[in-house]
Amino acid sequence: MSFFKKIFSSEKKETLDKGLEKSKTSFFGKLSKAVAGKSKVDDEVLDNLEEVLVSSDVGVNTTLKVIERIEERVSKDKYLGTEELNQILREEIAGLLSETNTGEETEYTIPALAPQADGTKTPYVLMVVGVNGVGKTTTIGKLAYQFKKKGLNVVLGAADTFRAAAIDQLQVWADRVDVPLVKQAMGSDPASVAFDTLKSAVSQNADVVIIDTAGRLHNKVNLMNELTKVKRVMQKVVADAPHDVLLVLDGSTGQNAFEQAKQFTAATEVTSLAVTKLDGTAKGGVVIGISDQFKIPVKYIGVGEGIEDLQVFNKYEFVDSFFK
């Protein structure tokens, strides 16, 4: 199909292939059982396939869409054999994902922003949300590294003041990547940290600001109020901040990641997603479901421990690696 052209460098593609290895092995193991002894795609094969997709964390709604598309093809072409199922799946899932014009990036980029009213440069402000333990701090560190590698000036803000560990972890990353970190004592007002960070970033002529926020979901109303306040206070410094609210999800939790996406999108306006820890799990199908269901672009995926292993999500490369 025309949209499977190689766009990643071979090294990057290798990392992606390796990161999805467990998901792929598990998926094809289930798939070969589902079609064992069958030569053509009939109702039984479709039922089994539905089970395979759901148990691979693609999600029920997305699975039903995929099955419907395959049914349509089978009814048109009565002689479709099970050996073609992999190719059909790959095409239909890529087709489903290509209905949104997101997931087409290949490089780390930030949009060009108009200068502020007083003529100073407008930094690109990225606010990062997500529950503790999903790889939020690591994602921020790796993003800072990638943006810096692009020659951009990056400033980090430690507005998750609820846990001392969160501030310390971010400091470790700031030192490692060699970017400034704005922080206050544990228990400080997160909005005050965000305000200081933006002030500092503007005075340093920064290109990118990444703000970490607390990830407590057990009380959604408090979380909502806190994030709203952080946004409001940031806008006193940079009128349209934040330019992106990135929700970090742990891919290895499968359906739980869906649940968190639901909760967070209800609590605040999320504009992009990062799905981490895909290398250690067989639940890589969750990216397909989340990308389809939430209509919020998956921007980044974590496919390994290394500093280079946070990749820009490209749906064509992802589907190609998954169904190779």
C-alpha positions as CSV (number, residue, x, y, z in Angstrom):
1,M,0.0,0.0,0.0
2,S,1.3,3.4,-0.9
3,F,1.7,4.8,2.6
4,F,4.2,2.2,3.7
5,K,7.3,4.1,2.6
6,K,10.4,4.0,4.9
7,I,10.7,7.4,6.6
8,F,12.7,6.6,9.7
9,S,16.5,6.1,9.6
10,S,17.4,2.4,9.8
11,E,18.8,2.9,13.4
12,K,15.6,4.5,14.6
13,K,13.5,1.8,12.9
14,E,15.6,-1.0,14.5
15,T,14.9,0.5,17.9
16,L,11.2,0.6,17.1
17,D,11.2,-3.0,15.8
18,K,13.0,-4.1,19.0
19,G,10.7,-2.1,21.2
20,L,7.6,-3.7,19.8
21,E,9.1,-7.2,19.7
22,K,7.1,-8.6,22.7
23,S,3.8,-7.1,21.5
24,K,4.4,-8.5,18.0
25,T,5.4,-12.0,19.2
26,S,2.4,-12.2,21.5
27,F,0.1,-10.9,18.8
28,F,1.2,-13.3,16.1
29,G,1.3,-16.2,18.5
30,K,-2.4,-15.6,19.2
31,L,-3.2,-15.0,15.5
32,S,-1.7,-18.2,14.3
33,K,-3.8,-20.1,16.9
34,A,-6.8,-18.2,15.7
35,V,-6.5,-19.3,12.1
36,A,-5.0,-22.8,12.8
37,G,-6.5,-25.3,10.3
38,K,-8.4,-22.7,8.4
39,S,-7.7,-21.8,4.8
40,K,-10.3,-19.0,4.3
41,V,-11.5,-16.1,6.4
42,D,-14.9,-17.2,7.7
43,D,-17.1,-16.1,10.7
44,E,-15.2,-18.3,13.1
45,V,-11.8,-16.8,12.0
46,L,-13.3,-13.3,12.4
47,D,-14.6,-14.2,15.9
48,N,-11.2,-15.5,16.9
49,L,-9.5,-12.4,15.4
50,E,-11.8,-10.2,17.4
51,E,-10.7,-12.0,20.6
52,V,-7.0,-11.6,19.6
53,L,-7.3,-7.9,19.0
54,V,-9.2,-7.3,22.3
55,S,-6.7,-9.4,24.3
56,S,-3.9,-7.4,22.6
57,D,-5.3,-4.3,24.2
58,V,-6.4,-2.7,20.9
59,G,-9.7,-1.9,22.8
60,V,-13.2,-3.0,22.0
61,N,-14.4,-0.1,19.9
62,T,-11.3,0.0,17.7
63,T,-11.4,-3.8,17.4
64,L,-15.1,-3.7,16.2
65,K,-14.1,-1.1,13.5
66,V,-11.2,-3.3,12.3
67,I,-13.4,-6.4,12.2
68,E,-16.1,-4.5,10.3
69,R,-13.6,-3.3,7.7
70,I,-12.3,-6.9,7.2
71,E,-15.8,-8.3,6.9
72,E,-16.5,-5.8,4.2
73,R,-13.3,-6.9,2.3
74,V,-14.2,-10.6,2.8
75,S,-17.7,-10.1,1.4
76,K,-16.2,-8.5,-1.7
77,D,-13.5,-11.1,-2.2
78,K,-14.9,-14.5,-1.4
79,Y,-11.5,-16.2,-1.8
80,L,-9.5,-14.3,0.8
81,G,-7.2,-16.8,2.5
82,T,-6.0,-16.8,6.1
83,E,-2.4,-16.3,4.8
84,E,-3.4,-12.8,3.6
85,L,-4.9,-11.9,6.9
86,N,-1.7,-10.2,8.2
87,Q,-1.5,-8.0,5.2
88,I,-5.2,-7.1,5.4
89,L,-4.9,-6.3,9.1
90,R,-1.9,-4.1,8.5
91,E,-3.7,-2.2,5.7
92,E,-7.0,-1.8,7.6
93,I,-5.3,-0.6,10.8
94,A,-3.1,1.8,8.9
95,G,-6.2,3.0,7.0
96,L,-8.1,3.5,10.3
97,L,-5.2,5.5,11.8
98,S,-4.7,7.5,8.6
99,E,-8.2,9.0,9.0
100,T,-6.7,11.5,11.3
101,N,-3.9,13.7,10.0
102,T,-1.8,13.1,13.1
103,G,1.1,10.7,13.7
104,E,2.8,11.8,10.6
105,E,5.8,13.5,12.1
106,T,9.3,12.0,11.8
107,E,11.3,14.6,13.8
108,Y,11.1,16.6,17.0
109,T,9.7,19.9,16.0
110,I,7.9,22.9,17.7
111,P,5.6,25.3,15.8
112,A,6.8,28.8,15.1
113,L,5.1,31.3,17.5
114,A,4.5,35.0,17.0
115,P,6.4,37.2,19.3
116,Q,4.7,38.6,22.5
117,A,3.1,42.0,22.6
118,D,6.3,43.6,23.9
119,G,8.3,42.1,21.0
120,T,10.0,39.4,23.1
121,K,10.3,35.8,21.9
122,T,7.4,33.6,22.8
123,P,8.7,30.3,24.3
124,Y,6.8,27.1,23.4
125,V,5.2,26.0,26.6
126,L,4.6,22.3,27.2
127,M,2.7,21.2,30.3
128,V,3.1,17.6,31.2
129,V,0.4,15.7,33.1
130,G,-0.1,12.0,34.2
131,V,-0.2,9.9,37.3
132,N,2.9,9.0,39.2
133,G,4.9,6.1,38.0
134,V,4.0,6.3,34.3
135,G,7.4,7.6,33.3
136,K,6.5,11.3,33.3
137,T,9.9,12.7,34.6
138,T,11.9,10.4,32.3
139,T,9.7,11.5,29.3
140,I,10.4,15.2,30.3
141,G,14.1,14.5,30.5
142,K,14.3,12.7,27.2
143,L,12.2,15.5,25.5
144,A,14.5,18.1,26.9
145,Y,17.5,16.2,25.5
146,Q,15.9,15.9,22.0
147,F,14.9,19.6,21.9
148,K,18.4,20.6,23.0
149,K,19.9,18.4,20.4
150,K,18.0,20.3,17.8
151,G,19.8,23.5,19.0
152,L,16.9,24.8,21.1
153,N,17.2,26.5,24.5
154,V,15.2,24.5,27.0
155,V,14.0,25.4,30.5
156,L,12.3,22.9,32.9
157,G,9.9,23.7,35.7
158,A,9.3,21.4,38.7
159,A,5.7,22.2,39.4
160,D,5.0,18.7,40.9
161,T,5.7,20.0,44.4
162,F,3.6,17.3,46.1
163,R,6.6,14.8,46.1
164,A,10.2,15.7,47.0
165,A,11.2,12.7,44.8
166,A,9.6,14.4,41.8
167,I,11.7,17.5,42.2
168,D,14.9,15.5,42.8
169,Q,14.3,13.3,39.8
170,L,13.8,16.2,37.6
171,Q,17.0,17.8,38.9
172,V,18.9,14.6,38.0
173,W,17.6,14.9,34.4
174,A,18.3,18.7,34.2
175,D,21.9,18.0,35.2
176,R,22.2,15.1,32.8
177,V,20.9,17.0,29.8
178,D,22.5,20.3,31.1
179,V,19.4,22.5,31.0
180,P,18.2,24.9,33.7
181,L,15.5,23.8,36.2
182,V,13.3,26.2,38.1
183,K,12.1,24.7,41.4
184,Q,10.9,25.7,44.9
185,A,10.6,23.7,48.1
186,M,8.3,20.7,48.4
187,G,4.8,21.8,49.2
188,S,5.1,25.1,47.4
189,D,2.3,26.4,45.2
190,P,2.6,24.7,41.8
191,A,1.2,27.7,40.0
192,S,3.9,29.9,41.6
193,V,6.6,27.5,40.3
194,A,5.1,27.6,36.8
195,F,5.0,31.5,37.0
196,D,8.7,31.6,38.0
197,T,9.6,29.2,35.3
198,L,8.0,31.2,32.5
199,K,9.5,34.4,33.8
200,S,12.9,32.8,33.9
201,A,12.4,31.3,30.4
202,V,11.4,34.6,28.8
203,S,14.4,36.4,30.4
204,Q,16.7,33.7,29.1
205,N,15.2,33.9,25.6
206,A,14.3,30.2,25.8
207,D,12.7,28.3,22.9
208,V,11.0,25.6,24.9
209,V,9.6,25.3,28.4
210,I,8.5,22.0,29.9
211,I,6.5,22.1,33.1
212,D,6.0,19.0,35.2
213,T,2.8,18.8,37.2
214,A,1.5,16.6,40.0
215,G,-0.3,13.4,39.0
216,R,-2.9,12.7,41.7
217,L,-6.1,11.3,40.2
218,H,-7.9,10.2,43.3
219,N,-9.5,13.6,43.6
220,K,-10.3,14.8,40.2
221,V,-11.8,18.1,41.3
222,N,-8.7,19.1,43.1
223,L,-6.5,18.1,40.1
224,M,-8.8,20.0,37.8
225,N,-8.6,23.1,39.9
226,E,-4.9,22.9,40.3
227,L,-4.2,22.5,36.6
228,T,-6.6,25.3,35.7
229,K,-4.8,27.6,38.2
230,V,-1.4,26.6,36.8
231,K,-2.6,27.5,33.3
232,R,-4.2,30.8,34.4
233,V,-1.0,31.9,36.2
234,M,1.2,31.0,33.2
235,Q,-1.0,33.1,31.0
236,K,0.1,36.2,33.0
237,V,3.5,35.7,31.5
238,V,2.9,34.1,28.1
239,A,-0.6,34.9,26.9
240,D,-1.6,31.6,25.2
241,A,0.4,29.2,27.4
242,P,0.4,26.3,27.6
243,H,0.7,25.5,23.8
244,D,0.5,21.8,24.4
245,V,-0.8,19.7,27.3
246,L,0.9,16.3,27.1
247,L,-0.6,13.4,28.9
248,V,1.9,10.6,29.7
249,L,0.5,7.0,29.8
250,D,2.2,3.8,30.7
251,G,1.6,1.5,27.8
252,S,2.4,-1.6,29.9
253,T,-0.8,-1.1,31.9
254,G,-2.9,-1.8,28.8
255,Q,-6.6,-1.0,29.5
256,N,-5.7,1.0,32.5
257,A,-4.0,3.5,30.2
258,F,-7.3,3.9,28.4
259,E,-9.0,4.6,31.8
260,Q,-6.3,7.2,32.8
261,A,-6.7,8.9,29.4
262,K,-10.5,9.1,30.0
263,Q,-10.0,10.5,33.5
264,F,-7.4,13.1,32.5
265,T,-9.3,14.3,29.4
266,A,-12.3,14.8,31.7
267,A,-10.2,16.8,34.2
268,T,-8.2,19.0,31.8
269,E,-7.9,19.8,28.2
270,V,-5.2,17.3,26.9
271,T,-3.8,18.1,23.5
272,S,-1.3,15.3,22.9
273,L,-0.2,11.9,24.3
274,A,3.0,10.1,25.1
275,V,2.8,6.3,25.6
276,T,5.8,4.9,27.5
277,K,7.3,1.5,28.4
278,L,6.2,-0.3,25.3
279,D,9.4,-2.3,25.1
280,G,8.8,-4.2,28.3
281,T,5.3,-5.4,27.5
282,A,3.1,-7.3,25.0
283,K,0.5,-4.5,25.2
284,G,1.7,-2.4,22.3
285,G,-1.7,-2.7,20.7
286,V,-2.9,-0.1,23.2
287,V,-1.3,2.6,21.0
288,I,-3.6,1.7,18.1
289,G,-6.7,1.9,20.3
290,I,-5.7,5.1,22.1
291,S,-4.8,6.8,18.8
292,D,-8.1,5.8,17.3
293,Q,-10.4,6.3,20.3
294,F,-9.3,9.6,21.8
295,K,-8.8,11.6,18.7
296,I,-5.9,13.2,20.6
297,P,-2.6,12.7,18.7
298,V,-0.1,10.3,20.1
299,K,3.0,12.4,19.7
300,Y,5.7,10.3,21.4
301,I,6.3,6.6,22.3
302,G,8.8,5.1,24.7
303,V,10.4,2.0,23.2
304,G,13.4,1.5,25.5
305,E,15.4,2.7,28.5
306,G,18.0,4.7,26.5
307,I,17.9,8.5,26.2
308,E,17.3,8.2,22.5
309,D,14.5,5.7,22.9
310,L,11.7,8.2,23.2
311,Q,10.6,8.4,19.6
312,V,8.3,10.7,17.7
313,F,5.2,8.5,16.9
314,N,4.8,7.9,13.3
315,K,1.7,5.7,12.6
316,Y,3.1,4.2,9.3
317,E,6.4,3.2,10.9
318,F,4.5,1.8,13.9
319,V,2.1,-0.3,11.9
320,D,5.0,-1.5,9.7
321,S,7.0,-2.6,12.8
322,F,4.0,-4.2,14.5
323,F,2.9,-6.2,11.5
324,K,6.3,-7.0,10.0
